[in-house]
């Protein structure tokens, strides 16, 4: 207990450094996941076509876990689902422009 009292500042600074490192790692991992998800969403759209949302979602989730196996430690499935939706919106925006980005499935 005396050790903790005499080194409390060092312990707190170390803990803060670990938390900051974790946040930076998570943010970097999230950006990498976003980049990969965009390409996976495009591939799923080409492969499965319109009206197969659940199949496309499952194939993208499976592929992201295959390519980034440690993503489960940093990103929840809910976060991944949000990132996939963001990737779908980005793809639609790229293909159709700003005004048509939320018009349903892509015509592949």
FISE-106339 format. One line per 2 residues: for each residue x, y, z of N, C-alpha, C. Coordinates in steps of 0.2 Angstrom, whole numbers, plus 5000, padded with zeros to 4 digits. Example, Ala and Ser with C-alpha at 12.3 -4.5 7.8 and 13.67 -1.06 7.14 Angstrom:
2
5066:4972:5039:5062:4978:5039:5066:4984:5039; 5064:4989:5035:5068:4995:5036:5064:5000:5039 .
***
This chain:
108
5004:4994:5000:5000:5000:5000:5004:5006:5000; 5010:5006:5003:5014:5012:5004:5017:5013:4997 .
5019:5008:4993:5021:5008:4986:5016:5012:4982; 5010:5011:4982:5005:5014:4978:5005:5021:4980 .
5005:5023:4987:5004:5030:4989:5010:5034:4986; 5016:5031:4986:5022:5035:4984:5023:5035:4977 .
5019:5031:4973:5020:5031:4966:5013:5032:4962; 5009:5035:4966:5002:5036:4963:5002:5040:4956 .
5006:5045:4956:5007:5049:4950:5009:5045:4944; 5014:5041:4945:5017:5037:4940:5012:5031:4937 .
5008:5029:4942:5003:5024:4941:4997:5027:4937; 4995:5033:4939:4990:5036:4935:4992:5038:4928 .
4998:5041:4927:5001:5042:4921:5001:5036:4916; 5004:5031:4919:5004:5024:4915:4997:5022:4913 .
4992:5022:4918:4986:5020:4916:4983:5025:4910; 4984:5031:4911:4982:5036:4906:4985:5034:4899 .
4991:5033:4899:4995:5031:4893:4992:5025:4890; 4990:5020:4894:4987:5013:4891:4980:5015:4888 .
4976:5019:4892:4970:5021:4889:4970:5025:4882; 4975:5029:4882:4976:5033:4876:4978:5028:4870 .
4983:5024:4872:4985:5019:4867:4979:5015:4864; 4975:5012:4869:4969:5008:4867:4965:5012:4862 .
4963:5019:4864:4959:5023:4860:4962:5024:4853; 4968:5025:4852:4972:5026:4846:4972:5020:4842 .
4973:5014:4845:4973:5008:4841:4966:5006:4839; 4961:5008:4843:4954:5006:4841:4952:5011:4835 .
4954:5017:4835:4952:5022:4830:4956:5020:4823; 4962:5018:4824:4966:5016:4818:4963:5009:4815 .
4961:5005:4819:4958:4998:4817:4951:5000:4814; 4947:5004:4817:4941:5006:4814:4941:5009:4807 .
4946:5013:4806:4947:5016:4799:4949:5010:4794; 4954:5006:4796:4956:5000:4792:4949:4996:4791 .
4945:4995:4796:4939:4991:4795:4934:4994:4790; 4934:5001:4790:4930:5005:4786:4932:5004:4778 .
4939:5005:4777:4941:5004:4771:4940:4997:4768; 4941:4992:4772:4940:4985:4769:4932:4984:4768 .
4928:4986:4773:4921:4985:4772:4918:4988:4766; 4921:4994:4764:4918:4997:4758:4920:4992:4752 .
4926:4990:4751:4927:4985:4746:4923:4978:4746; 4922:4976:4753:4918:4970:4754:4911:4971:4752 .
4908:4977:4753:4901:4979:4752:4900:4979:4744; 4905:4982:4741:4905:4982:4733:4905:4975:4730 .
4909:4971:4733:4910:4964:4730:4903:4960:4732; 4900:4961:4738:4894:4958:4739:4888:4960:4735 .
4888:4967:4733:4883:4969:4729:4884:4966:4722; 4890:4966:4719:4891:4963:4713:4889:4955:4713 .
4891:4952:4718:4890:4945:4718:4883:4943:4720; 4879:4946:4724:4873:4944:4726:4867:4948:4723 .
4868:4954:4721:4863:4958:4718:4858:4960:4723; 4853:4963:4720:4847:4966:4723:4843:4961:4727 .
4840:4964:4733:4835:4960:4736:4838:4954:4741; 4845:4954:4742:4848:4949:4746:4852:4952:4751 .
4849:4957:4755:4852:4961:4760:4855:4956:4766; 4851:4951:4768:4854:4947:4774:4860:4943:4771 .
4859:4940:4765:4865:4936:4763:4871:4941:4762; 4870:4947:4759:4876:4951:4758:4879:4953:4765 .
4875:4955:4770:4877:4957:4777:4881:4951:4780; 4878:4945:4779:4882:4939:4782:4889:4938:4779 .
4889:4939:4772:4895:4938:4768:4900:4943:4770; 4898:4949:4771:4903:4955:4773:4905:4954:4780 .
4901:4952:4785:4903:4951:4792:4908:4945:4792; 4907:4939:4788:4911:4934:4788:4918:4936:4785 .
4918:4940:4780:4924:4942:4777:4928:4946:4781; 4925:4951:4784:4929:4955:4789:4932:4952:4795 .
4928:4947:4797:4931:4943:4803:4937:4938:4800; 4936:4936:4794:4942:4932:4791:4948:4937:4790 .
4947:4943:4787:4953:4947:4785:4956:4951:4792; 4951:4952:4796:4954:4955:4803:4951:4951:4809 .
4954:4946:4810:4952:4941:4815:4951:4945:4822; 4955:4950:4824:4955:4953:4830:4950:4958:4831 .
4947:4960:4825:4942:4965:4826:4936:4964:4831; 4935:4958:4833:4930:4956:4838:4932:4959:4844 .
4938:4960:4846:4941:4963:4852:4939:4970:4852; 4939:4974:4847:4939:4981:4847:4932:4983:4844 .
4928:4980:4840:4922:4982:4837:4917:4977:4839; 4911:4980:4841:4905:4975:4843:4902:4974:4836 .
4897:4969:4836:4894:4968:4830:4889:4973:4828; 4887:4977:4833:4882:4983:4832:4887:4988:4828 .
4893:4989:4831:4897:4994:4827:4899:4992:4820; 4900:4986:4819:4901:4983:4812:4895:4984:4808 .
4889:4983:4811:4883:4984:4807:4883:4991:4805; 4884:4996:4809:4884:5003:4808:4889:5005:4802 .
4895:5002:4803:4900:5003:4798:4898:5000:4791; 4895:4994:4791:4893:4992:4785:4887:4996:4781 .
4883:4999:4785:4878:5003:4783:4881:5010:4780; 4886:5012:4784:4890:5018:4781:4893:5016:4775 .
4896:5010:4774:4899:5008:4768:4894:5008:4762; 4888:5005:4763:4883:5005:4758:4881:5012:4756 .
4880:5016:4761:4878:5023:4759:4884:5026:4755; 4890:5025:4757:4896:5028:4753:4896:5025:4746 .
4895:5019:4745:4895:5016:4739:4889:5019:4734; 4883:5019:4737:4878:5022:4734:4879:5030:4732 .
4882:5033:4736:4884:5040:4735:4889:5041:4729; 4894:5036:4729:4898:5036:4724:4895:5034:4717 .
4891:5029:4717:4888:5027:4711:4882:5032:4708; 4878:5034:4713:4872:5038:4711:4872:5046:4713 .
4877:5048:4716:4878:5055:4718:4874:5056:4725; 4874:5062:4727:4871:5064:4734:4864:5063:4734 .
4860:5064:4729:4853:5064:4729:4850:5057:4729; 4853:5052:4727:4850:5045:4726:4854:5040:4731 .
4857:5043:4736:4861:5038:4740:4857:5033:4744; 4851:5034:4746:4847:5030:4750:4841:5027:4746 .
4842:5025:4740:4836:5023:4736:4836:5015:4736; 4838:5012:4741:4837:5004:4741:4843:5001:4739 .
4842:4995:4736:4847:4990:4734:4851:4993:4728; 4857:4992:4727:4860:4994:4721:4858:4989:4715 .
4858:4992:4709:4855:4988:4703:4861:4983:4700; 4864:4979:4704:4869:4974:4701:4865:4967:4701 .
***
